[in-house]
């Protein structure tokens, strides 16, 4: 089971933890607006990055296939 929280940026999506497949880095990502937060802070309406920017910064192709959703017990 995953633990979802409502996105504080868009109010429409869910924020969950994802692993970047190639780097094993963990990010919190909204499935609607693609806002990204580090794994160790609570998502807020500010202080986020865009998923495309985060992937590009790492030199990775753009797209959700770069991510693996983390499942929690």
C-alpha positions as CSV (number, residue, x, y, z in Angstrom):
1,X,0.0,0.0,0.0
2,X,1.3,3.5,-0.8
3,X,0.9,6.5,1.4
4,X,-0.6,9.4,-0.6
5,X,-1.0,13.0,0.4
6,X,-2.8,15.8,-1.5
7,X,-0.5,18.0,-3.4
8,X,-0.2,21.4,-1.7
9,X,0.8,23.0,-5.1
10,X,-2.2,22.0,-7.3
11,X,-4.6,20.5,-4.8
12,X,-5.7,17.9,-7.4
13,X,-3.0,15.3,-7.4
14,X,-1.4,12.9,-5.0
15,X,2.2,13.2,-3.8
16,X,4.0,9.9,-3.3
17,X,7.6,8.7,-3.1
18,X,9.4,7.6,-6.3
19,X,12.8,6.2,-7.0
20,X,14.7,7.4,-10.1
21,X,15.5,4.1,-11.7
22,X,19.0,4.8,-13.0
23,X,20.3,6.7,-9.9
24,X,18.2,5.2,-7.1
25,X,17.5,8.7,-5.8
26,X,14.2,9.2,-3.9
27,X,11.9,12.1,-4.7
28,X,8.4,13.1,-3.7
29,X,6.3,13.8,-6.9
30,X,2.8,14.9,-7.6
31,X,1.1,12.7,-10.1
32,X,-0.9,15.6,-11.5
33,X,1.3,18.7,-11.7
34,X,4.6,16.9,-11.5
35,X,5.9,19.1,-8.7
36,X,9.0,17.5,-7.0
37,X,10.2,17.8,-3.4
38,X,13.2,16.2,-1.7
39,X,12.3,13.0,0.3
40,X,13.2,14.5,3.7
41,X,10.8,17.5,3.8
42,X,7.1,17.9,3.9
43,X,5.7,19.1,0.5
44,X,4.7,22.7,0.6
45,X,3.1,25.1,-1.9
46,X,6.5,26.6,-2.4
47,X,10.0,25.2,-2.6
48,X,9.3,22.6,-5.3
49,X,10.9,21.9,-8.6
50,X,9.4,20.5,-11.8
51,X,9.9,16.9,-12.7
52,X,11.2,17.7,-16.2
53,X,13.8,20.1,-14.7
54,X,15.0,17.5,-12.1
55,X,15.4,14.8,-14.7
56,X,17.1,17.1,-17.2
57,X,19.5,18.3,-14.4
58,X,20.6,14.7,-14.0
59,X,21.0,14.2,-17.8
60,X,18.1,11.8,-18.0
61,X,15.4,11.4,-20.6
62,X,12.1,13.1,-19.7
63,X,9.2,11.0,-18.7
64,X,7.5,8.9,-16.0
65,X,9.3,5.8,-17.2
66,X,12.4,7.1,-15.4
67,X,10.6,6.7,-12.1
68,X,9.5,3.7,-10.0
69,X,6.8,4.2,-7.4
70,X,7.8,3.1,-3.9
71,X,5.4,0.8,-2.1
72,X,5.2,1.0,1.6
73,X,4.0,-1.9,3.8
